[in-house]
Amino acid sequence: MRDDPQTLSQSAGDPTLQEFGWRNTPRINFAPERRIFPFSPVIALLVVILLVEVLVALTFYGRLQDARAEALTANDRLVSVERALQQERAATADVAAKIEDIEEEIKQTEQQSAGAIEIYNRLTQRRPEWAAALQALLQADNTDFRIYSLAANSPAMVGSPAQINLSATASGAHTVGIFLDYMETVDDFLELASWNTSLTSEDRTVLEAVVSLK
């Protein structure tokens, strides 16, 4: 059975029916609902613990930053000290090299001075009387005592006596004795430093002597 259009229009205009239909329409809330949780002591304790941990972490982080800054500062100081040590070592090496050069110069100067002193002493020392010495030795030469070699030796060191190496042949031991007696007569400026004899195949005596000039 179909409703009459007039009847439907009357029902739609009735205020009672309109109010009844609005109340029966469900409400739709588009705003999010707020849930309220109760603030219990456990939550408060957890919040306090979390805050304490945050403070400890911040304190530890601050100390860590301070330690890192101190480590960087100490590293910079160490680098500076190493540079200063390297510079000091280089300066010490330069000073040591200069000292070695100075010591070498001093040594050379001392050697030159010693050479100059040696030359000066040689120039200023008394000259050997070679002529008088040779003349005195040649006076011992005769038919029984023949001098066949006289070699003059300059002193090897300053202050050492000049010497003459003498070689002669004698007719016998008594002739050598005569020569030794003669050397005692000229001992004021000649000294028989050493002597030795040997025999030849011809029964002649060979005398080797060293005579020093006083």
Backbone torsions as a table, in degrees:
resi	resn	phi	psi	omega
1	MET	NA	127.2	-178.0
2	ARG	-93.3	140.5	179.1
3	ASP	-75.8	152.7	179.7
4	ASP	-78.5	134.3	179.6
5	PRO	-58.2	-32.6	179.9
6	GLN	-68.1	-39.6	-179.8
7	THR	-65.0	-37.8	-179.6
8	LEU	-68.4	-37.5	179.1
9	SER	-68.4	-34.1	177.6
10	GLN	-70.2	-37.6	-179.9
11	SER	-68.1	-36.2	179.6
12	ALA	-69.1	-27.3	-179.7
13	GLY	-88.9	-3.1	-179.9
14	ASP	-77.8	123.1	-178.6
15	PRO	-64.3	-33.3	-178.2
16	THR	-65.6	-44.8	179.2
17	LEU	-67.5	-35.4	177.9
18	GLN	-65.1	-43.5	178.5
19	GLU	-63.9	-40.3	-179.8
20	PHE	-64.5	-39.0	178.6
21	GLY	-70.2	-33.8	179.0
22	TRP	-68.4	-38.0	-179.8
23	ARG	-69.0	-29.2	179.7
24	ASN	-81.1	-6.1	179.2
25	THR	-80.6	127.1	-179.3
26	PRO	-70.2	144.6	179.2
27	ARG	-84.1	137.3	177.7
28	ILE	-116.2	116.5	-179.6
29	ASN	-100.8	114.8	-178.6
30	PHE	-88.2	-10.2	178.8
31	ALA	-82.0	141.4	178.8
32	PRO	-67.4	144.7	-179.5
33	GLU	-81.5	142.5	177.5
34	ARG	-97.5	121.7	177.9
35	ARG	-99.0	128.8	-177.9
36	ILE	-103.8	118.4	177.3
37	PHE	-95.7	142.8	178.8
38	PRO	-72.0	135.8	179.8
39	PHE	-83.8	98.0	-175.6
40	SER	-94.1	164.8	176.6
41	PRO	-61.9	-31.6	179.0
42	VAL	-63.9	-42.5	178.3
43	ILE	-64.5	-40.9	178.7
44	ALA	-61.9	-41.7	178.8
45	LEU	-64.1	-41.4	178.6
46	LEU	-64.2	-39.0	177.9
47	VAL	-63.6	-42.2	179.2
48	VAL	-63.8	-44.6	178.6
49	ILE	-61.0	-42.7	178.9
50	LEU	-62.1	-42.1	178.5
51	LEU	-64.3	-41.1	179.4
52	VAL	-63.3	-43.6	178.6
53	GLU	-62.7	-38.7	177.4
54	VAL	-63.4	-44.3	178.9
55	LEU	-63.5	-42.6	178.1
56	VAL	-63.1	-42.1	179.0
57	ALA	-63.9	-41.6	178.3
58	LEU	-64.4	-41.7	178.8
59	THR	-63.7	-45.0	178.7
60	PHE	-63.2	-39.7	179.1
61	TYR	-65.8	-39.5	177.6
62	GLY	-64.2	-43.2	177.7
63	ARG	-64.6	-38.5	178.5
64	LEU	-62.8	-40.5	177.1
65	GLN	-64.9	-40.8	178.1
66	ASP	-64.0	-42.7	179.0
67	ALA	-64.2	-38.4	178.4
68	ARG	-64.7	-41.5	178.1
69	ALA	-64.7	-40.8	177.6
70	GLU	-64.5	-39.1	178.8
71	ALA	-64.3	-41.1	177.7
72	LEU	-64.7	-40.7	178.4
73	THR	-64.3	-43.5	178.5
74	ALA	-63.8	-37.3	178.1
75	ASN	-64.8	-41.5	177.5
76	ASP	-62.6	-42.2	177.9
77	ARG	-63.2	-40.8	179.1
78	LEU	-62.4	-42.3	178.1
79	VAL	-62.8	-41.6	179.0
80	SER	-63.9	-42.0	179.0
81	VAL	-64.6	-41.7	178.7
82	GLU	-62.8	-41.0	177.2
83	ARG	-63.2	-42.7	178.6
84	ALA	-63.5	-39.6	178.2
85	LEU	-65.2	-40.7	178.0
86	GLN	-62.8	-43.2	177.6
87	GLN	-63.4	-40.5	180.0
88	GLU	-66.2	-40.1	177.7
89	ARG	-64.1	-41.8	178.3
90	ALA	-62.8	-42.4	178.5
91	ALA	-65.0	-39.4	178.0
92	THR	-63.7	-41.1	178.5
93	ALA	-63.2	-40.4	177.7
94	ASP	-63.2	-42.9	179.7
95	VAL	-64.3	-41.7	179.1
96	ALA	-63.0	-40.8	178.4
97	ALA	-63.7	-41.5	178.6
98	LYS	-65.2	-38.6	178.5
99	ILE	-63.6	-42.1	177.5
100	GLU	-61.6	-41.4	178.1
101	ASP	-62.6	-42.1	179.8
102	ILE	-64.8	-42.5	178.7
103	GLU	-62.7	-39.1	177.6
104	GLU	-64.3	-41.6	177.0
105	GLU	-63.5	-40.8	178.2
106	ILE	-62.8	-42.4	179.4
107	LYS	-62.7	-44.6	178.9
108	GLN	-62.9	-41.0	178.7
109	THR	-63.2	-41.5	178.7
110	GLU	-64.3	-40.9	177.9
111	GLN	-63.3	-43.2	178.0
112	GLN	-63.3	-40.6	179.0
113	SER	-64.6	-42.2	178.9
114	ALA	-62.6	-41.0	177.5
115	GLY	-64.1	-40.9	179.1
116	ALA	-65.8	-38.9	178.7
117	ILE	-65.9	-40.4	178.5
118	GLU	-61.5	-45.0	178.4
119	ILE	-63.6	-41.7	179.5
120	TYR	-62.1	-43.8	179.5
121	ASN	-64.3	-38.8	178.0
122	ARG	-65.1	-37.3	-178.9
123	LEU	-73.0	-32.5	-175.0
124	THR	-94.2	-12.7	-179.1
125	GLN	-72.3	160.7	-178.7
126	ARG	-68.9	132.5	-178.1
127	ARG	-75.7	139.0	176.5
128	PRO	-64.5	142.2	176.9
129	GLU	-86.2	74.5	-176.3
130	TRP	-61.7	-43.0	-175.9
131	ALA	-61.6	-45.6	-179.5
132	ALA	-65.8	-39.0	-179.2
133	ALA	-66.0	-47.4	179.8
134	LEU	-63.4	-39.8	179.0
135	GLN	-63.4	-39.4	179.9
136	ALA	-67.6	-39.0	179.5
137	LEU	-70.6	-38.0	-179.9
138	LEU	-66.6	-22.1	177.3
139	GLN	-67.4	-18.5	178.1
140	ALA	-82.8	-8.3	-178.6
141	ASP	-76.0	131.8	176.9
142	ASN	-154.6	-171.1	-176.5
143	THR	-67.3	-29.9	179.9
144	ASP	-90.0	-18.2	-178.0
145	PHE	-133.6	100.5	-176.1
146	ARG	-103.8	120.3	175.4
147	ILE	-89.9	118.2	-179.5
148	TYR	-112.5	-0.3	178.2
149	SER	-155.8	129.4	171.9
150	LEU	-134.6	118.4	-178.8
151	ALA	-124.2	120.3	-179.3
152	ALA	-87.9	134.1	178.1
153	ASN	-118.9	121.7	176.3
154	SER	-70.0	153.3	-179.8
155	PRO	-63.7	134.1	179.7
156	ALA	-70.3	-30.8	-179.5
157	MET	-129.7	155.5	178.6
158	VAL	-65.0	129.8	-178.8
159	GLY	97.2	-16.4	177.8
160	SER	-78.5	147.4	-178.5
161	PRO	-74.2	146.9	171.6
162	ALA	-74.2	149.2	-175.0
163	GLN	-132.9	157.7	176.4
164	ILE	-128.1	125.7	175.0
165	ASN	-89.0	123.2	-175.6
166	LEU	-114.5	134.0	173.7
167	SER	-127.9	131.9	-177.1
168	ALA	-150.6	161.4	174.4
169	THR	-118.6	138.7	-178.2
170	ALA	-121.9	153.2	-179.6
171	SER	-75.3	-17.5	179.6
172	GLY	-176.5	179.3	-177.8
173	ALA	-66.3	-34.6	-178.9
174	HIS	-65.5	-31.8	178.5
175	THR	-67.7	-38.7	175.6
176	VAL	-62.1	-40.1	178.1
177	GLY	-61.9	-38.5	177.5
178	ILE	-62.1	-39.6	179.0
179	PHE	-66.0	-39.7	178.6
180	LEU	-64.8	-38.6	177.0
181	ASP	-66.0	-36.7	179.0
182	TYR	-65.0	-37.8	-179.5
183	MET	-63.6	-26.1	177.8
184	GLU	-72.3	-21.3	179.9
185	THR	-80.4	-16.1	-179.7
186	VAL	-116.4	26.2	-177.0
187	ASP	-73.5	-1.9	177.2
188	ASP	-72.8	-24.1	177.8
189	PHE	-137.2	-4.2	175.8
190	LEU	-127.2	145.3	179.9
191	GLU	-137.4	129.4	178.0
192	LEU	-80.4	97.5	-174.1
193	ALA	-70.6	-41.3	180.0
194	SER	-159.9	155.0	177.5
195	TRP	-160.2	154.0	174.8
196	ASN	-153.1	158.2	-177.4
197	THR	-126.2	155.5	175.4
198	SER	-149.7	158.1	-178.2
199	LEU	-102.4	142.4	175.8
200	THR	-95.9	174.8	178.8
201	SER	-66.4	-19.3	-179.8
202	GLU	-94.6	16.2	179.5
203	ASP	61.0	32.8	173.4
204	ARG	-106.0	149.3	-177.6
205	THR	-95.3	129.5	177.6
206	VAL	-102.8	128.3	-180.0
207	LEU	-111.2	127.6	172.4
208	GLU	-116.3	121.4	-174.9
209	ALA	-136.5	154.8	174.3
210	VAL	-121.4	119.5	-177.2
211	VAL	-110.7	126.8	179.3
212	SER	-101.1	142.9	176.3
213	LEU	-92.2	126.3	178.7
214	LYS	-78.4	NA	NA
